[in-house]
Amino acid sequence: MYIVQGYYGEAIKDALGLNKKEMRGITRLCVIPDDLLHTIPFETLNSATEEKNRFLMEDYSVAYSYSADLLFREKDRSYDIPCLGVSTQYTAGLSKKSKNRRLLFGQENLSQLVLGREEIDRGAAIFAGKKLLDQQATLENFYTSASTARIIHLSLHGLVDFDDPLRPSILFDDHQEEFVLSASGLYSQKINAALVVLSACHSADGKIYRGEGVQGMSKAFMLSGAQTILSSLWSASEASSLEIMTAFLQNIQNGKPNDLALHQAKLDYLANARPSQQHPFYWANFIIIGELNTHQTPFFPVVGILSAFILVTGLLLLLLLSKFLFGGRFWR
């Protein structure tokens, strides 16, 4: 793990063109990555030494954007629903239905989201919001309410397609014949939300286009009008997701900007998690994409961090993380 020793400090200084003294006032970073760097959670970059293991996240909050233009799209928005939460208990035939639609292949199977309803219950309690649960969690009901919701919170299965940018999907209640929200279907919808929380695996993933970024569900929600997206880079642990999402939403309700709310939620998780649950696999999957609340604390855009040693560092980090992406209980 010491192979990335000290890299993040040099990376940030190089990207910002600042010396150590000038960096002292910066606590918020917005990364606009390119190519494979879209797959890397930069906050896990490590300044490990034999005495101490320190993540970039311990010094900075980190958010992401597909482009500089998408950082500053603020417009007047009005809402009737403070928070719309959606989760369901799927049928036993969900995997077969998904394979019939060529959304799943081979031996892949989708299990129940055991803690999904509790996550939505907690979020709705924080915001006094509206819930669509189980057989109410239909695409039709979602479309009816989504356009007037300030926060959309989906605790559902997510599927990714790395070849076709129109096929990444989120699965709603499959008691209905139409239960698949695809990226292509979302482009025709009007989503006005200030924040969309995609507590679904691989919701930040998709086909990568050089210069345009990842084309998947997060990008689809943003192009449909959503202001900011919280999404997941890989299949998450339900147990850690529950704690991080609850803390994040409470921080939002308390007035923290989106990136700082997630940053604090992760720090709180690490402070309370067992050592075996502190690996980045359990918490680094969630990222903030899109517009930032910049009126409280200044942030610094880190555009196109493409120096060779950072690319190598990121790929090494990705390889180290990849062996933890399979197995265990409660995976989305």
Secondary structure, 3 states (H helix, E strand, C coil): CHHHCCHHHHHHHHHHCCCHHHHCCCCEEEEECCHHHHHCCHHHCECCCCCCCCEHHHCCEEEECCCCHHHCCCCCCCCCEEEEEEECCCCCCHHHHHHHCCCCCCCCCCCCCCCHHHHHHHHHHHHCCEEEEHHHCCHHHHHHHHCCEEEEEEECEEECCCCCCCCCEEECCCCCCCCEEEHHHHCCCCCCCCEEEECCCCCCCCEEECCCEEECHHHHHHHCCCCEEEEECCCCEHHHHHHHHHHHHHHHHCCCCHHHHHHHHHHHHHHHCCHHHCCHHHCCCEEEEECCCCCCCCCEEEECCCCHHHHHHHHHHHHHHHCCCCCCCCEC
